[in-house]
């Protein structure tokens, strides 16, 4: 099979320019998203003195928006002709939210309800933006280069998120909270400006029907998803991986900081390794897919990720420093999960008609994201009763089980 070329050399003129604008917009949007989500809990604790109960509600707001509004948003967006304008409207909503928060820090208007309302609004805007984006990417990318497009977008987003996390302390220390929020609003504004350069050409025929038809079609995304074997296998596999990841995010800090007594600065260093692994995995995914095939790659990544978690769970009994095994787990897990997230992303637009793309994408995210809050809540409660090690064992099982639906799907063998 001929080697897939990179986006920058494969796209026709207008598509190439539109993809560059989309890549730039997605990068700046990712920076602003990460900055905003980092600042919200800091505002709650330091400015308002709120506790963990409020933070739990605040952190759940974004996922709740995907769970409650993802499918209806997909059904509506499938009926709209210009999805780029939908993206821009969502970005402008986030400009309004972050600008309002910035002003409130200077005027003293900041309150718990305002902060919660901001989190909910940002979550709704994220649902709309992400759903519309899933229909725009295939229209600025030829089918043969889709996996490279998703890889470049993922690398850019991961890098921007890492930069935002690293830069938050500097922004707060030098400029203060209000200026940091203003920087987030300005970044969203830059994203909106870049979106104006995206030219989509002739639009696919939108889904038709009024409000009654939308209500009847709310379940069509799930039906199409279930009726597409390759897509369904990736969805179930992704849900298992995400459940394990949320379980790990809940119990691993306790295991490392309390049970192993690792110093907080070293724990933060593991986070930096994880960010590097995620960026590397997103960059490597299309080339690994071309070399090994999608089914083999996703199967191997799931099995290897289970081994990575096993190394962390067993590090007190393995030879060598515990920190070395934890570093391998952080780097390896993030690399492999990022590979799995990007590898196969092109299956959705290649399997679903353009008129149903938003609905099916929303249904898929409802499943893959819906398991995450449940896993976090159940994992935290179970760890309190049984301790961290048994829950790390459950994480290992979930990570390895993600290979099962992929192995069973013969259709995935066709993708490289």
Residue pairs with C-beta under 8 A, 6 or more apart in sequence:
1 290
1 416
3 290
4 10
4 144
4 145
4 147
4 148
4 286
4 290
5 145
5 148
6 145
6 148
6 152
7 16
7 19
7 141
7 145
7 148
7 149
7 152
8 16
10 142
10 144
10 145
10 148
11 19
11 140
11 141
11 142
11 145
14 199
14 201
15 140
15 141
15 142
17 197
17 199
18 140
18 197
18 198
18 199
18 200
19 140
19 141
19 149
20 197
21 194
21 195
21 196
21 197
21 198
22 136
22 137
22 140
22 153
22 195
22 198
23 152
23 153
23 156
24 194
25 87
25 191
25 192
25 194
25 195
25 198
26 133
26 153
26 156
26 157
26 191
27 156
27 157
27 159
27 160
28 160
28 187
28 188
28 190
28 191
28 194
29 91
29 129
29 187
29 188
29 191
30 156
30 157
30 158
30 160
30 161
30 164
31 160
31 161
31 163
31 164
31 187
32 94
32 98
32 164
32 184
32 185
32 187
32 188
32 191
33 126
33 161
33 164
34 160
34 161
34 164
34 165
35 164
35 167
35 168
35 171
35 180
35 183
35 184
35 187
36 94
36 97
36 98
36 122
36 181
36 184
37 62
37 122
38 164
38 165
38 168
39 101
39 168
39 177
39 180
39 181
39 184
40 58
40 115
40 118
40 119
41 55
41 58
41 59
42 172
42 177
43 101
43 105
43 110
43 115
43 177
44 50
44 54
44 55
44 58
44 112
44 115
45 51
45 55
47 105
47 110
47 177
48 110
48 111
48 112
48 115
50 112
54 112
54 116
57 116
58 115
58 116
58 119
60 373
61 116
61 119
61 120
61 122
61 123
62 119
62 122
62 123
62 126
63 123
63 369
63 370
63 372
63 373
64 120
64 123
64 373
65 120
65 123
65 124
65 126
65 127
66 123
66 126
66 127
66 365
66 366
66 369
66 370
67 366
67 369
67 370
69 124
69 127
70 127
70 131
70 362
70 363
70 365
70 366
70 369
71 218
71 221
71 222
71 359
71 362
71 363
71 366
72 214
72 218
73 127
73 128
73 131
73 358
73 362
74 131
74 221
74 358
74 359
74 360
74 361
74 362
74 363
75 207
75 214
75 217
75 218
75 220
75 221
75 358
75 359
75 362
76 214
77 83
77 86
77 128
77 131
77 132
77 135
77 358
78 135
78 206
78 207
78 355
78 356
78 357
78 358
78 359
79 206
79 207
79 208
79 209
79 214
80 86
80 206
81 203
81 206
82 200
82 203
83 132
83 135
83 136
83 200
83 358
84 132
84 136
84 195
84 198
84 200
86 128
86 129
86 132
87 128
87 129
87 132
87 133
87 136
87 195
88 192
88 195
88 196
89 128
90 125
90 126
90 128
90 129
90 132
91 125
91 129
91 188
91 191
91 192
91 195
92 188
92 192
93 121
93 124
93 125
93 128
94 121
94 122
94 125
94 188
95 185
95 188
95 189
95 192
97 118
97 121
97 122
97 125
98 118
98 181
98 182
98 184
98 185
98 188
99 181
99 182
99 185
100 114
100 118
101 110
101 114
101 115
101 118
101 181
102 178
102 179
102 181
102 182
102 185
103 109
103 178
104 110
104 114
105 177
105 178
105 181
106 178
127 362
130 365
131 358
131 361
131 362
131 365
132 358
134 348
134 349
134 357
134 358
134 361
135 354
135 357
135 358
135 361
136 198
136 200
137 146
137 149
137 150
137 153
137 349
138 146
138 349
138 354
138 357
139 200
139 201
139 204
139 354
140 149
140 198
140 200
141 149
143 346
143 349
143 350
146 345
146 346
146 349
146 350
147 285
147 286
147 289
147 342
147 343
147 345
147 346
148 286
150 285
150 286
150 342
150 345
150 346
151 282
151 283
151 285
151 286
151 342
154 282
154 285
154 338
154 341
154 342
155 279
155 282
155 283
158 275
158 278
158 279
158 282
158 338
159 279
161 275
162 275
162 279
165 275
168 180
171 179
171 180
171 183
172 180
175 183
204 353
204 354
204 355
205 354
205 355
206 355
207 217
207 355
207 356
207 359
209 216
209 217
217 359
220 356
220 359
221 356
221 359
221 360
221 361
221 362
221 363
221 364
222 363
224 352
224 356
224 359
224 360
224 363
225 231
225 232
225 235
225 360
225 363
225 364
225 367
226 232
228 351
228 352
228 360
229 409
229 410
229 411
230 347
230 351
230 409
230 411
230 412
230 414
230 415
231 347
231 348
231 351
231 352
231 360
231 364
232 405
232 409
233 405
233 406
233 408
233 409
233 411
233 412
234 298
234 344
234 347
234 405
234 406
234 412
235 364
235 367
235 368
236 367
236 405
237 298
237 302
237 340
237 402
237 403
237 404
237 405
237 406
238 340
238 341
238 364
238 368
238 402
239 367
239 368
239 370
239 371
240 398
240 399
240 401
240 402
240 405
241 302
241 305
241 337
241 340
241 398
241 399
241 402
242 368
242 369
242 371
242 372
242 375
243 371
243 372
243 374
243 375
243 398
244 309
244 375
244 394
244 395
244 398
244 399
244 402
245 337
245 372
246 371
246 372
246 373
246 375
246 376
246 379
247 375
247 376
247 379
247 391
247 394
247 395
247 398
248 309
248 333
248 392
248 395
249 376
250 375
250 376
250 379
250 380
250 383
250 391
251 379
251 380
251 383
251 388
251 391
251 392
251 395
252 312
252 388
252 392
253 267
254 383
254 388
255 312
255 313
255 388
255 389
255 392
256 262
256 267
256 270
256 326
257 264
257 267
259 388
260 315
260 316
260 322
260 326
262 322
262 323
262 326
266 323
270 326
270 327
270 330
271 330
273 327
273 330
273 331
273 334
274 330
274 331
274 333
274 334
275 334
276 331
276 334
277 330
277 331
277 332
277 333
277 334
277 335
277 338
278 334
278 335
278 337
278 338
279 338
280 335
280 338
281 334
281 335
281 336
281 337
281 338
281 339
281 341
281 342
282 338
282 339
282 341
282 342
284 335
284 339
285 338
285 339
285 341
285 342
285 343
286 342
286 343
288 297
288 339
288 343
289 297
289 343
289 344
289 415
289 416
290 416
292 300
293 413
293 415
293 416
294 343
294 344
294 347
294 412
294 413
294 415
294 416
295 406
295 407
295 409
295 412
295 413
295 415
297 339
297 343
298 340
298 343
298 344
298 402
298 403
298 406
298 412
299 403
299 406
299 407
301 336
301 337
301 339
301 340
301 343
302 336
302 340
302 399
302 400
302 401
302 402
302 403
302 406
303 400
303 403
304 332
304 336
305 332
305 333
305 336
305 337
305 340
305 399
305 400
305 402
306 396
306 397
306 399
306 400
308 328
308 329
308 332
308 333
308 336
309 329
309 333
309 392
309 395
309 396
309 399
310 396
311 318
311 325
311 328
311 329
312 325
312 326
312 328
312 329
312 392
313 389
313 392
313 393
313 395
313 396
314 325
315 322
315 325
315 326
316 322
318 325
340 402
344 412
344 415
346 415
347 412
347 415
348 357
348 360
348 361
348 364
349 357
352 360
379 391
379 394
382 390
382 391
382 394
383 391
406 412
